[in-house]
């Protein structure tokens, strides 16, 4: 979640178009998932609430810890170890500027 929070802190408060451009050119892998969430939030705002996409901005966004996936990994001498792959939950609110 910390790697995602770094990107979310950078785009919080930006307009929809600015955030899209910023996420496209940021060098972080977390940007792809955040981009999907941003597209979804904008589509929900347009279809469910009739908001204009050009007036949208990111009002609130945060990332919480998700489920921890445990995978076995082979180690030396025939032993095994557990690799923990953390997940995350990204939440994003968009509002319309007046």
Phi and psi in degrees as a GROMACS rama.xvg file:
@    title "Ramachandran Plot"
@    xaxis  label "Phi"
@    yaxis  label "Psi"
@TYPE xy
-66.2469  -34.8477  UNK-2
-69.5964  -31.7105  UNK-3
-76.0084  -39.2652  UNK-4
-61.7514  -33.7939  UNK-5
-59.4897  -41.7215  UNK-6
-74.2799  -40.5212  UNK-7
-63.0027  -37.5502  UNK-8
-64.0817  -31.1474  UNK-9
-73.3509  -33.2409  UNK-10
-99.9373  -6.7498  UNK-11
-60.9072  129.187  UNK-12
91.2966  -10.5609  UNK-13
-75.7957  157.947  UNK-14
-73.8585  166.912  UNK-15
-60.1832  -46.969  UNK-16
-67.2285  -40.9106  UNK-17
-61.9338  -42.2924  UNK-18
-65.2531  -38.7454  UNK-19
-61.0395  -46.3415  UNK-20
-65.5488  -41.7897  UNK-21
-63.5411  -42.4577  UNK-22
-68.5485  -32.7385  UNK-23
-63.5732  -34.2182  UNK-24
-106.331  1.28143  UNK-25
-76.0327  143.699  UNK-26
-86.7578  15.2244  UNK-27
-97.5521  146.942  UNK-28
-72.3243  -23.944  UNK-29
-68.9267  -16.8261  UNK-30
-62.518  -31.6358  UNK-31
-63.4856  -46.0257  UNK-32
-67.49  -39.268  UNK-33
-66.9814  -35.0747  UNK-34
-62.7626  -41.4468  UNK-35
-62.0333  -42.521  UNK-36
-65.7805  -39.9934  UNK-37
-65.7688  -43.207  UNK-38
-59.1778  -43.5118  UNK-39
-65.4356  -42.9698  UNK-40
-63.7757  -40.0866  UNK-41
-68.3729  -39.4746  UNK-42
-66.1931  -39.9326  UNK-43
-64.8213  -40.2084  UNK-44
-64.15  -38.6198  UNK-45
-73.163  -47.9589  UNK-46
-78.3873  -38.5492  UNK-47
-89.7936  -30.4819  UNK-48
-119.612  -1.43084  UNK-49
68.2415  27.3008  UNK-50
-81.4618  157.132  UNK-51
-90.6427  126.514  UNK-52
-63.8194  -29.7474  UNK-53
-73.5932  -17.1943  UNK-54
-99.9112  -0.223954  UNK-55
-75.425  148.571  UNK-56
-142.379  160.266  UNK-57
-84.7558  109.164  UNK-58
-86.4979  -44.211  UNK-59
-140.12  141.341  UNK-60
-156.191  140.652  UNK-61
-154.795  169.039  UNK-62
-132.314  128.506  UNK-63
-114.038  162.082  UNK-64
-71.4026  139.904  UNK-65
-106.078  -156.549  UNK-66
-72.206  143.812  UNK-67
-96.4557  117.906  UNK-68
-95.4386  125.598  UNK-69
-104.758  125.566  UNK-70
-122.595  136.289  UNK-71
-75.8724  144.471  UNK-72
-129.855  134.012  UNK-73
-72.7137  135.776  UNK-74
-122.73  -176.221  UNK-75
-68.5861  156.081  UNK-76
61.4028  30.0834  UNK-77
75.0695  12.0608  UNK-78
-89.9718  169.292  UNK-79
-129.735  159.225  UNK-80
-133.57  171.531  UNK-81
-114.352  127.276  UNK-82
-100.537  126.067  UNK-83
-98.2057  121.859  UNK-84
-110.484  102.041  UNK-85
-76.7611  144.319  UNK-86
-106.408  177.402  UNK-87
-149.905  159.619  UNK-88
-117.294  117.252  UNK-89
-100.947  127.192  UNK-90
-120.37  134.482  UNK-91
-140.934  130.269  UNK-92
-111.743  134.239  UNK-93
-118.617  146.161  UNK-94
-130.793  166.892  UNK-95
-98.4648  132.043  UNK-96
-76.3255  144.269  UNK-97
